[in-house]
Amino acid sequence: MKPQAVMCAGAVQILCLALGAGLSARIQAAYGAESAPPSEAIEVFRGRPDRPEDVLTGEYLTDETGQPIAHKPQAHPYLTRWYDGRRNLPLAVCLGRPLTEQDLFLFRLMKREPRPDLVAIWEKTARPSEREQLTKDLEDAVRAMAQVLTLAELGPSQSFQSAAGAMPSSASELDEKFIRFLKYPVYQMIWIEKVLKPSVRIEEIDLIKYYHDHVGDFYKPESVRVRYIFFESSPDASVSDREQVEARAQEVHRQLVGGADFVELARAHSDAPSAVRGGELPPLQRGVSFEEFENYAFDLPPGGISPVFRGPGGFYLLQCLERIPESQTPFQDVLPRLREAVERKALAFLYEYQLNRLVMRNRRSLKTWRLRDLGFDDALIEIGPYRMTKGEFLSLFPQVIGEAANLEAGIMAATGGDILRGELVAQIVEREGFGSDPLLQAADGLARKIRAAQNALRTRLAVPLNFSEPALRTFYEKNRQALGDQPLWRVLQFDAAVRNPYLRHPSQMAALSGELRDLFQKTLDEFQSAFREERARAFEERMLVGEQLSTAPLTVALIPEDDASTEAARIRRWMTTLPRCLAIVGAASNNDFLFTVKDLGYRSYRDKAIYEAVKNLRDGQLSRIREMPDGFTVYFVERYLAGVPAEYDSRSPQIRREYIRSLQAEVLDRLRAEIERKASLRIQLPEIGSPRE
């Protein structure tokens, strides 16, 4: 038996161990006697043979050091989430038509985006902090889909409205192949739902075995709900300062014992982030916090208040709210969840097994590893009646050609494998009569719009998407000045903020903000003067030791590329050393205000926000103070490097292409603005109940 066959058969043997003999025997009966492999098949499936083999290329799988790699099972989003978007909630309105939950799911699935079921993840998230980020991600995903749909309308009109399987005369054969490629994940989901899933039968003995094998998943240890107040005290603080903090904590403790409200005192005095919630924490289990905190949390009765005790970073006060005893969920209470979990696990193994079985048993030819040797019209991929030439492959997937016309082997193998598996599954789905499934028809219409948007983008981009070497050289010579070394600014970001603004009364913030700005400006003036003095002293010291200083301005082109060069090391050290006078900024912090410094490194015109602030600045100059939601920000230019033009042959392919990408980005920005105006997108996420922390 070939290693590939052993690997696939081993999937079902592992299934026997995971789910019990009853379920695995029924799967073996459904898919043939060869599903019962010899005992050594288990070793092959787990990736422990000396030389595992790739079922697609026949090559042995090793890592960069030549060691064999472990087997990585196939996956499909539907197998991990049981979600297909068929509920179809409305999410937005674009171009006068609603964009629904199903539209977004199919769009992200066909684009191979992570988390295609973003709506379901957002819906199940209860914590407000996570919900806020997921809401932003969800809105960004809807806008990305709206941009594609609007861009499709901007392109030349094409009758891409036919049902699945039909080929409109205005759509080229190349377009049809790419549309089919986009639909492969949907074909695979239909295959799982309509072909694989009905063949798996779950009986009670399988559920009982799964429950006992995963009994720990249904156990909840003892936990406790608590509130606490934290009084920060630095380990470096003096004895008198620590005593003052402890005295403040003891005073709060006396108020609590006297009947004061814990929530109000926590909001007023706690230095912990939980102060905004009255000091309350999520349910706490043993082994999570430090010993003293945990002992008081579990020893206090509900409503009890601990004495003041010392811990990491300062002093603590604790109140127990509720004790939650340990519990074990009985088998009958989790029966529906168990059935779904067992079925999902069985389908995951069966999906991989059947995919590999299709690859081995069907006539196919995959020559991506011979791409350079093939002619433009030679067949690169053949799977039954399906045929794709080298020219079609490069036209549809130009990203396989990297810098300096090098072929990206990883991208070629991944794309070729995606086409091979997807086409084999698609042919089975169509033979079984499921090609007219409503979900597949919806995917077909959306895939045609994605392709139309790509065609519209190609016609509207002023800069070609891919350059041959002669065309790149011609373009470079026409734009030699712009394609030279771009000016760079080494930028430091100074931030000033009010400490613990959530503990301040709103009436205090206006006065504190004005005081903060005045102190910030004074600190910046002192820093700038100290920086100039430090730079002058450094210049004199280099002169005294006899260093030859060039009178020419320092530019990127003057920095040698040889790391072994003493001069190169000296210049790099000079460029990367932060000024010692930065201590002035840190020393300006006090109990009310916090001053911080970030080294942003070298920035160019591509960093739009920072470039606009520093483009007219040179060494030792400050930008204007910007008012931010939480304070003030200013940029300081520690070093300016002028740009110079350069010859084509002296520039690396990466530098040449970076400028081309920047031109494309500018064109795309204009297109995006036009799309947003035409889309008039209105997003209204569905109501699913109030989240809780």
C-alpha positions in Angstrom: 0.0 0.0 0.0 1.3 3.4 -0.9 2.1 5.8 2.0 -0.7 8.1 0.8 -3.2 5.3 1.1 -1.9 4.3 4.5 -2.2 7.9 5.7 -5.9 8.2 4.5 -6.9 4.9 5.9 -5.3 5.8 9.2 -7.8 8.6 9.6 -10.6 6.1 10.1 -8.5 4.0 12.4 -7.9 7.0 14.6 -11.6 7.6 14.5 -12.1 4.1 16.0 -10.0 5.2 19.0 -11.7 8.5 19.4 -15.3 7.7 19.1 -15.7 3.9 19.9 -15.9 0.8 17.8 -19.6 1.2 17.0 -19.4 4.5 15.1 -16.2 3.7 13.3 -17.5 0.3 12.1 -20.5 2.0 10.5 -18.2 4.5 8.7 -16.0 1.7 7.5 -19.0 -0.2 6.2 -20.1 2.9 4.3 -16.7 3.5 2.7 -15.3 0.1 2.0 -13.2 -2.6 3.6 -10.0 -0.8 2.8 -10.8 1.6 5.6 -9.6 -1.0 8.0 -5.8 -0.5 7.7 -2.9 -2.5 9.2 -1.8 -1.5 12.7 1.2 0.5 11.4 -1.3 2.9 9.7 -1.8 4.7 13.0 1.9 5.6 13.1 1.8 7.0 9.6 -1.3 9.1 10.2 0.2 10.7 13.3 3.2 11.9 11.3 5.8 9.7 13.0 7.3 7.8 10.1 10.9 8.6 9.1 9.8 10.1 5.7 6.1 11.3 5.5 5.0 12.0 1.9 2.8 14.8 0.5 -0.3 13.4 -1.2 -0.3 16.2 -3.8 3.3 16.2 -5.0 4.7 12.9 -3.9 7.6 14.7 -2.3 8.8 14.0 1.2 7.8 16.6 3.8 10.6 18.1 5.8 11.2 21.4 7.7 14.1 23.8 7.1 16.5 21.6 9.0 15.6 18.5 7.0 13.6 16.9 9.8 10.2 15.2 8.9 7.2 17.4 9.8 4.1 16.2 11.5 0.9 15.6 9.6 -1.4 18.6 9.4 -5.0 17.7 8.9 -7.3 19.4 6.4 -9.8 21.9 7.8 -12.9 23.7 6.7 -14.6 26.6 8.6 -18.0 24.7 8.6 -16.5 21.9 10.6 -15.3 24.1 13.4 -18.4 26.4 13.7 -21.5 24.6 12.2 -22.4 28.0 10.7 -23.5 28.8 7.1 -25.2 32.1 7.4 -28.6 30.8 6.2 -30.5 32.8 8.9 -29.6 35.8 6.6 -30.0 38.8 8.9 -29.8 42.2 7.2 -26.5 44.0 8.1 -26.3 47.0 5.7 -27.8 48.7 2.7 -25.5 49.3 -0.4 -26.6 50.6 -3.8 -30.2 50.3 -2.7 -30.1 46.6 -1.9 -29.6 44.9 1.5 -26.3 43.2 2.4 -27.1 40.2 4.5 -25.4 37.8 7.0 -25.3 35.2 4.2 -23.7 37.7 1.8 -20.9 38.5 4.2 -20.3 34.8 5.1 -20.0 33.7 1.5 -17.9 36.8 0.6 -15.3 36.0 3.3 -15.4 32.3 2.7 -14.7 32.6 -1.0 -12.0 35.2 -0.4 -10.4 32.8 2.1 -10.6 35.3 4.9 -10.0 34.2 8.5 -13.2 34.0 10.5 -15.8 33.9 7.7 -18.5 33.5 10.5 -17.7 36.9 11.9 -21.4 37.6 12.6 -21.8 34.4 14.7 -18.6 35.2 16.7 -19.8 38.8 17.3 -23.2 37.5 18.4 -21.9 35.0 21.0 -19.4 37.5 22.6 -20.7 38.8 25.9 -17.8 40.9 27.2 -18.3 44.6 26.2 -14.5 45.1 25.6 -14.4 42.2 23.1 -17.8 43.2 21.6 -16.5 46.7 20.8 -13.5 45.4 18.9 -15.6 42.7 17.1 -18.2 45.4 16.2 -15.4 47.4 14.5 -14.1 44.3 12.7 -17.6 43.4 11.6 -18.3 46.9 10.2 -14.9 46.9 8.4 -15.8 43.6 6.9 -19.1 44.9 5.6 -17.5 48.0 4.2 -14.9 45.8 2.4 -17.7 43.8 0.8 -19.6 47.0 -0.2 -16.5 48.4 -1.8 -16.1 45.3 -4.0 -19.8 45.3 -5.0 -19.7 49.0 -5.8 -16.5 48.6 -7.8 -18.2 45.9 -9.8 -20.9 48.4 -10.8 -18.2 50.8 -11.9 -16.7 48.4 -14.5 -18.0 47.6 -17.9 -21.4 46.1 -17.9 -21.3 42.3 -18.1 -24.3 40.0 -17.9 -23.1 38.0 -14.8 -26.6 37.3 -13.6 -27.1 33.8 -14.9 -27.7 30.8 -12.7 -24.9 28.5 -11.4 -23.3 26.5 -14.2 -24.4 28.8 -17.1 -21.7 30.6 -19.1 -22.8 34.1 -20.3 -21.3 34.9 -23.7 -19.7 38.1 -22.3 -17.8 36.2 -19.7 -14.5 34.8 -20.9 -13.5 31.2 -20.1 -10.7 32.6 -17.9 -13.3 34.5 -15.8 -15.4 31.4 -15.5 -12.4 29.4 -14.1 -11.7 32.1 -11.5 -15.3 32.2 -10.5 -15.3 28.5 -10.1 -12.1 28.8 -8.0 -13.8 31.3 -5.7 -16.7 28.8 -5.2 -14.6 25.8 -4.2 -15.0 26.4 -0.4 -18.8 26.6 -0.9 -18.7 23.3 -2.9 -16.8 21.7 -0.1 -19.4 22.9 2.5 -22.3 21.5 0.3 -20.3 18.2 0.1 -20.0 18.1 3.9 -23.7 18.9 4.4 -25.3 16.8 1.7 -22.9 13.9 1.2 -20.7 13.3 4.2 -23.0 14.3 7.1 -25.9 11.9 6.2 -23.5 9.0 6.3 -22.5 9.5 9.9 -24.8 8.0 12.5 -24.3 8.7 16.1 -25.7 6.3 18.8 -25.9 6.7 22.5 -22.9 4.5 23.2 -20.7 6.9 21.2 -22.0 9.8 23.3 -21.4 8.0 26.6 -17.8 7.2 25.6 -17.2 10.8 24.5 -18.6 12.1 27.8 -16.3 9.9 29.9 -13.3 10.7 27.7 -13.9 14.4 28.2 -15.4 14.5 31.7 -13.2 17.3 32.7 -14.9 19.6 30.1 -18.1 19.4 32.1 -16.6 20.1 35.5 -16.6 23.6 37.1 -14.3 24.0 40.1 -15.2 26.1 43.1 -15.0 29.9 42.4 -15.8 33.1 44.2 -16.9 36.6 43.1 -15.1 39.5 44.8 -14.5 43.2 44.8 -11.2 44.8 45.7 -9.6 48.2 46.2 -5.9 48.6 45.3 -3.6 51.3 46.7 -0.5 51.6 44.6 2.8 51.8 46.4 6.1 51.5 44.4 8.7 49.1 45.8 11.2 52.0 45.4 9.1 54.3 47.5 10.4 55.6 50.8 9.2 54.3 54.1 7.2 57.4 54.8 5.5 57.3 51.5 4.5 53.6 52.0 3.2 54.5 55.5 1.1 57.3 54.0 -0.4 54.9 51.4 -1.1 52.3 54.2 -2.8 54.9 56.4 -5.0 55.9 53.5 -6.0 52.2 53.0 -6.7 51.9 56.7 -9.0 54.9 56.6 -11.0 53.4 53.7 -11.2 50.2 55.7 -12.7 52.0 58.7 -15.3 53.6 56.4 -16.2 50.2 54.9 -16.6 48.6 58.4 -18.8 51.6 59.3 -21.2 50.8 56.5 -19.9 52.9 53.6 -20.6 51.8 50.0 -17.8 49.6 48.7 -18.5 50.5 45.0 -18.3 54.2 45.6 -15.1 53.9 47.6 -13.5 51.7 45.0 -14.3 54.2 42.2 -12.9 57.1 44.3 -9.7 55.4 45.7 -8.7 52.3 43.8 -5.7 52.5 41.5 -6.7 49.3 39.6 -8.5 49.3 36.2 -11.4 47.6 37.9 -12.2 50.9 39.7 -14.7 51.8 36.9 -16.7 48.7 37.8 -16.6 49.3 41.5 -13.7 46.9 41.9 -15.6 43.8 40.8 -13.8 41.0 39.1 -15.0 38.0 37.1 -15.5 34.7 39.1 -12.1 33.8 40.5 -10.8 30.2 40.8 -8.0 28.8 42.9 -4.5 29.1 41.6 -5.2 32.4 39.6 -4.1 35.1 42.0 -1.3 35.5 44.6 -1.6 33.6 47.9 -2.9 36.3 50.3 -5.5 37.5 47.9 -6.7 34.0 47.2 -6.8 33.0 50.9 -9.0 36.0 51.8 -11.2 35.5 48.7 -12.1 31.9 49.6 -12.1 32.3 53.5 -14.4 35.3 53.8 -18.2 34.8 54.1 -20.4 36.5 51.4 -20.4 40.2 52.3 -17.3 39.9 54.5 -14.5 42.5 54.2 -10.8 41.6 54.6 -8.3 43.7 56.6 -5.7 45.8 54.7 -3.0 43.5 53.5 0.2 44.0 51.4 0.7 42.4 48.0 2.4 43.0 44.7 2.6 46.7 43.9 0.8 48.0 47.0 -2.0 47.4 49.5 -5.3 45.6 49.0 -8.8 45.5 50.5 -11.2 42.7 49.6 -14.9 42.0 49.8 -16.4 38.6 49.1 -19.7 38.8 47.1 -20.7 35.2 46.3 -19.3 31.7 46.7 -19.9 29.4 43.8 -19.6 25.7 44.7 -18.0 23.1 42.4 -20.3 21.3 40.0 -20.4 18.4 37.5 -22.9 18.7 34.7 -24.7 15.4 34.3 -24.8 13.5 31.1 -28.4 14.1 30.3 -28.0 17.9 30.6 -25.3 18.0 27.9 -26.7 15.4 25.6 -27.5 17.9 22.7 -24.0 19.4 23.0 -22.4 16.0 23.1 -24.2 14.9 19.9 -23.0 17.9 18.1 -19.4 17.6 19.3 -19.2 13.9 18.4 -20.7 14.5 15.0 -18.3 17.3 14.4 -15.3 15.3 15.4 -16.4 12.4 13.2 -17.0 14.7 10.2 -13.6 16.3 10.7 -11.8 12.9 10.3 -14.1 11.8 7.5 -13.7 15.0 5.6 -9.9 14.7 5.6 -10.1 11.0 4.7 -12.4 11.5 1.8 -10.4 14.4 0.4 -7.2 12.4 0.4 -9.1 9.4 -1.1 -10.4 11.6 -3.9 -6.9 12.8 -4.7 -5.5 9.3 -4.9 -8.3 7.7 -6.8 -9.1 10.2 -9.5 -7.2 11.0 -12.7 -5.3 14.3 -12.2 -2.1 16.0 -13.2 -0.5 18.8 -11.2 2.7 20.3 -12.6 3.2 23.5 -10.6 6.7 22.3 -9.7 7.5 22.3 -13.5 6.1 25.8 -14.1 9.3 27.2 -15.7 9.7 24.3 -18.1 6.1 24.4 -19.5 5.0 26.5 -22.6 2.5 29.2 -22.2 -0.3 27.0 -23.6 0.7 23.7 -22.0 -1.6 22.1 -19.4 -0.5 22.9 -15.9 -3.5 21.4 -14.0 -5.7 18.6 -15.3 -8.5 17.1 -13.2 -10.9 14.9 -15.2 -12.5 17.2 -17.8 -11.0 20.3 -16.1 -7.9 21.8 -17.7 -5.9 25.0 -16.8 -2.9 26.1 -18.8 0.3 27.8 -17.5 -0.8 31.1 -19.1 -4.2 31.0 -17.4 -2.7 30.1 -14.1 -0.2 33.1 -14.2 -3.0 35.4 -15.3 -5.3 34.4 -12.5 -2.6 34.1 -9.8 0.2 36.6 -10.7 1.3 36.6 -7.0 3.2 33.4 -7.7 5.9 35.6 -9.4 7.9 37.3 -6.7 10.7 39.8 -6.8 13.2 39.7 -9.7 10.8 37.2 -11.4 11.4 34.5 -8.8 8.7 31.9 -8.5 7.1 31.6 -5.0 7.0 27.8 -4.5 4.9 28.0 -1.4 2.1 30.0 -3.1 2.2 27.8 -6.1 1.8 24.6 -4.1 -0.9 26.0 -1.9 -2.9 27.4 -4.9 -2.4 24.2 -6.9 -3.6 22.1 -4.0 -6.6 24.3 -3.4 -7.6 23.9 -7.1 -7.0 20.1 -7.0 -9.1 19.5 -3.9 -11.8 22.0 -4.8 -12.3 20.8 -8.3 -12.5 17.1 -7.3 -15.2 18.0 -4.7 -17.0 20.3 -7.1 -17.3 17.5 -9.8 -18.7 15.1 -7.2 -21.3 17.7 -5.9 -22.4 18.3 -9.5 -22.6 14.6 -10.3 -24.7 14.0 -7.1 -27.2 16.7 -8.3 -26.5 19.4 -5.7 -25.1 22.0 -8.1 -28.4 23.9 -7.9 -28.3 24.3 -4.1 -29.5 27.8 -3.2 -26.3 28.5 -1.2 -24.2 27.6 -4.2 -26.4 29.8 -6.5 -26.0 32.8 -4.1 -22.2 32.2 -4.1 -22.2 32.1 -7.9 -23.8 35.6 -8.2 -21.4 37.0 -5.6 -18.4 35.4 -7.1 -19.2 37.0 -10.5 -19.4 40.4 -8.8 -16.0 39.8 -7.2 -14.5 39.0 -10.6 -16.2 42.0 -12.2 -14.7 44.2 -9.5 -11.2 42.8 -10.2 -11.6 43.5 -13.9 -12.8 47.1 -13.2 -9.8 47.6 -10.9 -7.4 46.5 -13.6 -8.8 48.9 -16.1 -8.8 51.8 -13.7 -5.3 51.4 -12.2 -2.9 53.8 -13.9 0.1 51.7 -12.9 0.4 48.1 -14.1 -0.1 45.4 -11.5 2.9 43.3 -12.7 6.1 44.5 -14.3 8.4 42.5 -16.6 12.1 43.4 -16.1 12.4 45.5 -19.3 9.2 47.3 -18.6 10.3 47.9 -15.0 13.6 49.4 -16.2 11.9 51.7 -18.6 9.5 52.9 -15.9 12.4 53.4 -13.5 14.3 55.6 -16.0 11.3 57.8 -16.6 10.8 58.2 -12.8 14.5 58.0 -11.7 14.3 61.0 -9.4 11.3 59.8 -7.6 12.6 56.2 -7.4 15.8 57.2 -5.6 16.2 57.1 -1.9 13.3 58.9 -0.3 13.9 61.3 2.6 13.6 59.8 6.0 12.9 61.3 9.4 14.0 59.6 12.6 11.0 60.5 14.8 10.4 60.5 18.6 6.8 60.9 19.8 6.2 62.7 23.1 2.9 62.1 24.8 1.4 64.0 27.8 -1.7 62.8 29.7 -3.6 63.2 32.9 -3.1 60.3 35.3 -6.2 58.2 36.0 -8.7 60.5 34.2 -11.6 58.2 35.0 -11.1 59.0 38.7 -11.3 62.8 38.1 -14.5 64.8 38.3 -15.4 66.3 34.9 -15.1 69.8 36.3 -11.4 69.2 37.1 -10.4 68.1 33.6 -10.6 71.5 31.9 -8.2 73.1 34.4 -5.9 70.1 34.4 -5.8 70.1 30.6 -4.7 73.7 30.5 -2.1 73.1 33.2 -0.8 70.0 31.4 -0.3 71.9 28.1 1.7 74.7 29.8 3.9 72.2 31.6 4.3 70.1 28.4 5.4 73.2 26.4 7.9 74.2 29.1 9.3 70.6 29.2 9.7 70.5 25.4 11.6 73.8 25.4 14.0 72.5 28.0 14.5 69.3 26.1 15.1 71.0 22.8 17.8 73.2 24.4 19.4 70.3 26.1 19.4 68.3 22.8 21.2 71.0 20.9 23.8 71.4 23.7 24.3 67.6 23.7 24.7 67.5 19.9 27.2 70.3 20.0 29.3 68.6 22.7 29.3 65.4 20.7 30.5 67.2 17.6 33.4 68.8 19.6 34.3 65.4 21.1 34.6 63.8 17.7 36.8 66.7 16.5 39.1 66.4 19.5 39.7 62.7 18.9 40.6 63.4 15.2 37.5 62.1 13.4 37.2 63.3 9.9 33.7 64.7 9.5 32.3 65.1 6.1 31.0 68.5 5.1 28.4 66.9 2.8 24.9 66.3 4.2 24.3 62.8 5.5 22.0 60.9 3.2 20.8 57.3 2.9 23.0 56.8 -0.1 26.1 57.7 1.9 25.5 54.9 4.4 27.7 52.0 3.4 26.1 48.6 3.0 29.1 46.7 4.3 28.4 45.8 8.0 32.0 45.0 8.6 33.1 48.5 7.7 34.2 50.5 10.8 32.8 53.7 9.2 29.5 52.0 8.5 29.3 50.8 12.1 30.1 54.3 13.4 27.4 55.9 11.3 24.8 53.3 12.3 25.7 53.7 16.0 25.4 57.5 15.5 22.0 57.1 13.9 20.5 54.7 16.4 21.7 56.2 19.7 18.9 58.0 21.5 19.8 61.4 23.1 20.6 61.2 26.8 18.6 64.4 27.4 15.4 62.4 27.1 15.6 62.0 30.9 14.2 65.6 31.1 10.9 64.4 29.7 10.5 61.5 32.0 11.5 63.6 35.0 8.6 66.0 34.3 6.0 63.4 35.3 4.3 63.9 38.7 1.3 62.7 40.6 -1.1 64.4 38.2 0.6 64.2 34.8 2.4 61.4 32.9 5.0 62.2 30.2 6.2 59.3 27.9 8.5 59.0 24.9 8.2 56.5 22.0 10.9 55.9 19.4 9.0 55.6 16.1 12.2 54.9 14.1 12.7 56.2 10.6 9.5 57.3 8.8 8.9 58.3 5.2 6.2 59.8 3.1 4.3 56.6 3.3 3.3 57.3 6.9 0.7 59.9 6.0 -0.2 61.2 9.4 3.4 61.5 10.7 4.7 62.8 7.4 2.3 65.7 7.3 3.5 66.7 10.8 7.3 66.4 10.1 7.8 66.9 6.4 9.1 70.5 6.9 11.3 69.7 10.0 15.0 69.0 10.2 17.3 67.8 13.0 16.3 68.9 16.5 13.0 70.5 15.5 9.5 69.9 17.1 6.2 69.7 15.4 3.1 71.6 16.6 1.4 70.2 19.7 -1.6 68.1 18.8 -4.5 67.8 21.1 -5.6 64.1 21.5 -8.6 62.6 23.3 -6.5 61.6 26.3 -3.9 64.4 26.3 -1.3 66.0 23.9 1.2 64.6 21.4 4.2 66.2 19.6 6.8 64.8 17.2 10.5 65.5 17.5 12.9 64.9 14.6 16.1 63.4 16.0 17.7 62.9 12.5 16.8 63.9 9.0 18.2 62.0 6.0 17.8 63.6 2.6 16.9 61.6 -0.4 19.0 61.3 -3.6 18.3 59.9 -7.1 19.9 56.6 -7.9 20.7 54.5 -11.0 18.5 51.5 -11.8 21.1 48.8 -11.4 22.1 50.1 -7.9 18.6 49.7 -6.5 17.3 46.4 -5.3 14.1 44.9 -6.8 12.3 45.5 -3.5 13.0 49.3 -3.6 11.8 49.5 -7.3 8.6 47.7 -6.5 7.9 49.6 -3.3 7.5 52.9 -5.2 5.2 51.1 -7.7 3.1 49.9 -4.9 2.9 53.4 -3.5 1.6 54.7 -6.8 -1.0 51.9 -6.9 -2.0 52.8 -3.3 -2.7 56.4 -4.3 -4.9 55.2 -7.2 -6.7 52.8 -4.9 -7.3 55.6 -2.3 -9.0 57.7 -5.0 -11.1 54.7 -6.1 -12.0 53.9 -2.5 -13.2 57.5 -2.0 -15.3 57.2 -5.2 -16.7 53.9 -4.1 -17.7 55.1 -0.6 -19.6 58.0 -2.2 -21.5 55.7 -4.6 -22.2 53.0 -2.0 -23.9 55.3 0.6 -23.4 52.5 3.0 -25.7 52.3 6.1 -24.7 49.6 8.6 -27.3 48.4 11.2 -26.2 45.5 13.2 -29.0 43.2 14.4 -30.2 43.4 18.0 -29.3 40.2 19.9 -29.7 41.2 23.5 -27.7 43.3 25.9 -24.0 42.3 26.5 -22.7 41.8 30.0 -19.2 42.0 31.4 
